[in-house]
Amino acid sequence: MRERLGAVLAHRHFQRFIVAVILVNAAVLGLETVPSVASRYGDLLALLDQLALAIFVVELAAKIYVERSRFHRDPWNIFDTVIVLIAVAPATASSLSVLRSLRILRALRLLSAVPSLRKVVSALLRAMPGMSSIVVLLSLVLYVAAVLATKLYGQTAPERFGSLPTSLFTLFQTMTGDDWGNIAREVMEVHPSAWIFFTIFILLCTFVVLNLFMAVVVSAMDEEAKEERAEMEDLSAASTQRILDELAELRKEVAALRRVTPRAKKRTSA
């Protein structure tokens, strides 16, 4: 029974069914935010939402039954459990009704249901140590630039550089490329050389530090792909060796049968 249920859970058609339920549930939760749709089809949407939740609960219970002690060893199983528990909490505890808005987190189950998305998340987690160093570097550059901007342009543009927190926010906005041209022109009306400051800051943050983020993530994804290829090669080598061993055993059995056959014929003739 457990083996059959495990085969059903691992079957690609069942996995596609779960992905479809996740997508439909995400669409239902999105439609509930549209007042005209919610007022007309509210009961149907609520029914579909509860049906999707029931499917997730049954799937989770089936996984626990099949995997038993191995269930908690898989981080994705823990992730799915947390998502489902958050969705169930509002229905069982009236004091936690605020969690109802967190039902949309069920859409994140798509990360664990789609293998390609799992690889991307694994690569991002692998890149975290390298990204932390880049975050420290970016924070240092942002802090130094904010202190300089506050002292140089605080009186010129107090709404943007009047204090250190304001300067940090303005420079973060500049780093993302949001309306940085108007910010620079406002300062350059009094300080014509301010373009040098903004150009150097944008080059450092946007074209150097942020590209380092991308490089670290790409490197982590390459390592993930290499490990996956190595695992596939190991599995292929193991299966090949198993086939060779089976062939060797078959040859031994055939050779033994050949030795036995002449003896049997001699005894029969005698």
C-alpha positions as CSV (number, residue, x, y, z in Angstrom):
1,M,0.0,0.0,0.0
2,R,2.7,2.5,1.0
3,E,4.8,1.7,-2.2
4,R,1.8,2.1,-4.4
5,L,0.9,5.4,-2.8
6,G,4.5,6.6,-3.2
7,A,4.5,5.6,-6.9
8,V,1.3,7.7,-7.3
9,L,2.8,10.7,-5.6
10,A,6.0,10.5,-7.7
11,H,4.1,10.0,-11.0
12,R,4.5,12.9,-13.5
13,H,0.8,13.1,-14.1
14,F,0.1,13.6,-10.4
15,Q,2.9,16.3,-10.2
16,R,1.3,18.1,-13.1
17,F,-2.1,17.9,-11.4
18,I,-0.6,19.5,-8.3
19,V,0.9,22.2,-10.4
20,A,-2.4,22.9,-12.0
21,V,-4.1,23.1,-8.6
22,I,-1.5,25.6,-7.4
23,L,-2.0,27.8,-10.5
24,V,-5.8,27.6,-10.3
25,N,-5.7,28.4,-6.6
26,A,-3.4,31.4,-7.2
27,A,-5.9,32.7,-9.9
28,V,-8.8,32.2,-7.5
29,L,-7.1,34.2,-4.7
30,G,-6.3,36.9,-7.3
31,L,-10.0,37.1,-8.4
32,E,-11.1,37.5,-4.8
33,T,-9.4,40.9,-4.8
34,V,-11.7,42.1,-7.7
35,P,-14.8,43.5,-6.0
36,S,-17.2,42.9,-8.9
37,V,-16.0,39.3,-9.3
38,A,-16.0,38.6,-5.6
39,S,-19.5,39.9,-5.1
40,R,-20.9,37.8,-8.0
41,Y,-18.9,34.6,-7.6
42,G,-17.7,34.8,-4.0
43,D,-19.3,31.5,-3.0
44,L,-17.8,29.6,-5.9
45,L,-14.3,31.1,-5.3
46,A,-14.5,30.2,-1.7
47,L,-15.5,26.6,-2.6
48,L,-12.6,26.3,-5.0
49,D,-10.2,27.7,-2.4
50,Q,-11.3,25.2,0.2
51,L,-11.1,22.4,-2.4
52,A,-7.5,23.3,-3.3
53,L,-6.6,23.5,0.4
54,A,-8.1,20.0,1.0
55,I,-6.0,18.6,-1.9
56,F,-2.9,20.2,-0.4
57,V,-3.7,18.7,3.0
58,V,-4.3,15.2,1.6
59,E,-1.1,15.4,-0.4
60,L,0.9,16.4,2.6
61,A,-0.7,13.6,4.7
62,A,0.1,11.1,2.0
63,K,3.7,12.2,1.9
64,I,4.1,11.9,5.6
65,Y,2.5,8.4,5.5
66,V,4.9,7.3,2.6
67,E,8.1,8.9,3.7
68,R,7.7,8.6,7.5
69,S,11.1,9.5,9.2
70,R,12.5,10.6,5.8
71,F,9.9,13.3,5.5
72,H,11.6,15.9,7.7
73,R,14.9,15.4,6.0
74,D,13.8,17.1,2.8
75,P,13.7,20.9,3.2
76,W,11.1,21.2,0.5
77,N,8.7,19.0,2.6
78,I,9.2,21.4,5.6
79,F,8.5,24.3,3.2
80,D,5.3,22.7,2.0
81,T,4.2,21.9,5.6
82,V,4.7,25.6,6.7
83,I,2.7,26.9,3.7
84,V,-0.2,24.4,4.4
85,L,-0.2,25.2,8.1
86,I,-0.4,28.9,7.4
87,A,-3.4,28.3,5.1
88,V,-5.1,26.0,7.7
89,A,-4.6,28.3,10.7
90,P,-7.4,30.8,9.9
91,A,-10.0,28.0,9.6
92,T,-9.1,26.6,13.0
93,A,-8.3,29.7,15.1
94,S,-10.5,32.7,15.0
95,S,-7.8,34.9,16.7
96,L,-5.6,34.2,13.7
97,S,-8.0,35.5,11.1
98,V,-5.4,38.1,10.0
99,L,-3.5,35.2,8.5
100,R,-6.2,34.9,5.9
101,S,-4.4,37.3,3.7
102,L,-1.4,35.0,3.7
103,R,-3.3,32.3,1.8
104,I,-1.6,33.6,-1.4
105,L,1.6,32.1,0.0
106,R,0.2,28.8,-1.3
107,A,1.3,30.0,-4.7
108,L,4.9,29.6,-3.5
109,R,4.3,25.8,-3.5
110,L,5.0,26.1,-7.2
111,L,8.7,26.4,-6.1
112,S,8.7,22.9,-4.7
113,A,6.4,21.4,-7.3
114,V,8.5,22.4,-10.4
115,P,12.0,20.9,-10.5
116,S,13.5,23.7,-12.6
117,L,12.3,26.3,-10.0
118,R,13.8,24.1,-7.2
119,K,17.1,24.3,-9.0
120,V,17.0,28.1,-9.2
121,V,16.1,28.4,-5.5
122,S,18.9,25.9,-4.6
123,A,21.4,28.0,-6.7
124,L,20.3,31.2,-5.0
125,L,20.7,29.6,-1.5
126,R,24.2,28.4,-2.6
127,A,25.1,31.9,-3.7
128,M,24.1,33.5,-0.3
129,P,27.6,33.3,1.2
130,G,29.1,35.1,-1.8
131,M,26.2,37.6,-2.0
132,S,26.6,38.5,1.7
133,S,30.1,39.9,1.0
134,I,28.7,41.9,-1.9
135,V,25.9,43.2,0.3
136,V,28.5,44.5,2.8
137,L,30.4,46.2,0.0
138,L,27.3,47.8,-1.4
139,S,26.2,49.0,2.0
140,L,29.6,50.5,2.6
141,V,29.6,52.3,-0.7
142,L,26.0,53.5,-0.1
143,Y,26.9,54.8,3.4
144,V,30.0,56.7,2.3
145,A,28.2,58.2,-0.6
146,A,25.2,59.2,1.7
147,V,27.5,60.9,4.2
148,L,29.3,62.8,1.4
149,A,26.0,63.8,-0.3
150,T,24.5,65.0,3.0
151,K,27.5,67.3,3.7
152,L,27.9,68.5,0.1
153,Y,24.3,68.9,-1.0
154,G,22.2,69.0,2.2
155,Q,21.6,72.7,2.1
156,T,21.0,72.8,-1.6
157,A,18.4,70.0,-1.7
158,P,17.2,69.4,1.9
159,E,14.3,67.3,0.8
160,R,16.6,64.8,-0.8
161,F,19.9,65.2,1.1
162,G,18.9,67.0,4.3
163,S,19.8,64.1,6.6
164,L,21.6,60.8,6.5
165,P,18.4,58.6,6.3
166,T,17.0,60.9,3.5
167,S,20.3,60.7,1.6
168,L,20.4,56.9,1.9
169,F,16.9,56.7,0.5
170,T,17.7,59.1,-2.3
171,L,20.9,57.4,-3.3
172,F,19.1,54.0,-3.2
173,Q,16.5,55.4,-5.5
174,T,19.4,56.7,-7.7
175,M,21.0,53.3,-7.7
176,T,17.9,51.7,-9.0
177,G,17.7,54.3,-11.8
178,D,14.4,55.7,-10.6
179,D,14.3,59.4,-11.6
180,W,18.0,59.9,-10.9
181,G,18.3,62.4,-13.8
182,N,15.9,64.9,-12.1
183,I,17.7,64.4,-8.8
184,A,21.0,65.2,-10.4
185,R,19.7,68.2,-12.3
186,E,18.2,69.7,-9.1
187,V,21.6,69.6,-7.4
188,M,23.5,70.6,-10.5
189,E,21.6,73.9,-10.7
190,V,23.7,75.0,-7.7
191,H,26.6,72.6,-8.0
192,P,27.5,72.1,-11.7
193,S,30.2,69.6,-10.9
194,A,27.7,67.3,-9.0
195,W,27.5,65.2,-12.2
196,I,30.9,63.7,-11.3
197,F,29.5,62.5,-7.9
198,F,26.4,60.9,-9.4
199,T,28.3,59.4,-12.4
200,I,30.9,57.7,-10.1
201,F,28.2,56.5,-7.7
202,I,26.0,55.0,-10.5
203,L,29.0,53.3,-12.1
204,L,30.1,51.8,-8.8
205,C,26.7,50.6,-7.6
206,T,24.7,49.8,-10.7
207,F,27.4,48.7,-13.2
208,V,29.9,47.1,-10.8
209,V,28.4,45.9,-7.5
210,L,25.0,44.8,-8.9
211,N,26.7,42.9,-11.8
212,L,28.7,41.1,-9.1
213,F,25.4,39.8,-7.7
214,M,24.6,38.4,-11.1
215,A,28.0,36.9,-11.5
216,V,27.7,35.1,-8.1
217,V,24.3,33.8,-8.9
218,V,25.3,32.5,-12.4
219,S,28.4,30.8,-10.8
220,A,26.2,29.1,-8.2
221,M,23.8,27.9,-11.0
222,D,26.8,26.5,-12.9
223,E,27.9,24.6,-9.9
224,E,24.4,23.3,-9.4
225,A,24.3,22.1,-13.0
226,K,27.7,20.5,-12.6
227,E,26.6,18.6,-9.5
228,E,23.5,17.5,-11.3
229,R,25.5,16.2,-14.3
230,A,27.9,14.4,-11.9
231,E,25.0,12.7,-10.1
232,M,23.5,11.7,-13.5
233,E,26.9,10.3,-14.6
234,D,27.3,8.4,-11.3
235,L,23.8,6.9,-11.7
236,S,24.6,6.0,-15.3
237,A,27.9,4.4,-14.3
238,A,26.2,2.5,-11.4
239,S,23.5,1.2,-13.7
240,T,26.1,0.2,-16.4
241,Q,28.1,-1.6,-13.8
242,R,25.0,-3.4,-12.5
243,I,24.2,-4.5,-16.0
244,L,27.8,-5.8,-16.5
245,D,27.6,-7.7,-13.3
246,E,24.3,-9.3,-14.3
247,L,25.8,-10.2,-17.6
248,A,28.8,-11.8,-15.9
249,E,26.5,-13.8,-13.7
250,L,24.4,-14.9,-16.7
251,R,27.6,-16.0,-18.4
252,K,28.7,-18.1,-15.4
253,E,25.2,-19.7,-15.3
254,V,25.4,-20.5,-19.0
255,A,28.9,-21.9,-18.7
256,A,27.7,-24.1,-15.7
257,L,24.8,-25.3,-17.8
258,R,27.1,-26.2,-20.6
259,R,29.3,-28.3,-18.3
260,V,26.3,-30.1,-16.8
261,T,24.6,-30.9,-20.2
262,P,27.3,-33.3,-21.6
263,R,27.4,-35.2,-18.3
264,A,23.7,-35.6,-18.4
265,K,23.9,-36.9,-21.9
266,K,26.6,-39.4,-21.0
267,R,24.5,-40.7,-18.1
268,T,21.4,-41.1,-20.3
269,S,23.4,-43.0,-23.0
270,A,24.9,-45.2,-20.4
